[in-house]
Amino acid sequence: MDAALPSVGGIDCAITLAAPAKINLSLLVFSRQPDGYHDLHTVMATVDFYDDLHLCSTDSEGITLRCLGEACPDGPENLVYRAASLLAEHAGLRPRVQILLHKHIPAGAGLGGASSDAAACLWGLNRLWKLDLPRRILSQLGAQLGSDVPFFFYGPVALCTGRGQIVQPLDLRSDRFILLIMPKLSVSTAQVYQHYVYHPDQSRQRLGQVEHCLQQGDLDGLLDQPNNSLEEACYAQFASLRRLRDELEAAGIAPLGLSGSGSTLFAATDSSEQVNQWARQLHGRDEIARVRTVRFHNQGNPFTEVHHADFGNSHQTGGEPQRST
Ligand code: C5P
């Protein structure tokens, strides 16, 4: 697959974006609505762990998507493909674009990788095709693709309500180091929601805790007291994940939060030594696919533009393109 890459660099390949992963600092799920979706109250934050999305104009009509890295579909099942198609339809134009998606964020991990890629695609093609659509419209289009997609236009930190698509940016930051623990487990969000049992009293109580932290401007308070309503539904299906969480907490990697509907667990600390020690503790554990230390993504721009002379070469040598700061 890599062999054909340099030729892409020869095309007028205008835009490369870094699409960040997210974690849910809190995720409160309320009742199921007639449309099948649940009412949510979730605080999400982007972190500095990215997929790279390259958008290139081509002479031939159509959308071509190629994926590198973590496995992902390269046809209309991919949200990126659907984002390009939806934007072209909205703008009334025939797309001529080659998209290269370099996946680092695993699918089914609760890190919002596919949603972030789709949002970055809308953002980038809006520029490539000189459509000049405002963020609000991109966000509305994004909501048609997935409940999490609008958030990525308004990060790095936001409160999302409704089915997740009503986004209120929060001017809150945290300097903590976060350890992402990505098990060898891909979780279906729809399935976890199917197993979710709504406990109104518990949700109300948790809402009080989360609102208190938000009123105090205390993002770290959310990290110290993880609140994820989907945990039980996720662990009920994946007993191995519950066991892993319990073992790691007993070993001092605590408190552990679950991101989205799983499977990623995360822990936060003020100390870089502590986070490195946690990472070392996890070394060699068979049930874990990947461990990564991240910080909150603190850029004003939702999708950092990557500058490089020739991304074909950068990928050929296996290096990451340099991100602008
Ligand atoms: O919106 P998205 O396609 O990402 O949602 C995936 C699935 O998660 C939905 O089909 C639905 O089953 C569930 N979901 C939900 N309530 C939400 C968001 C998602 O029940 N607010």
Residues whose N, C-alpha, C, O or C-beta is under 5 A from the ligand:
A	BS01	C5P	G36 Y37 H38 L40 L145 G146 S147 D148 G162 R163 G164 T189 A190 Y193
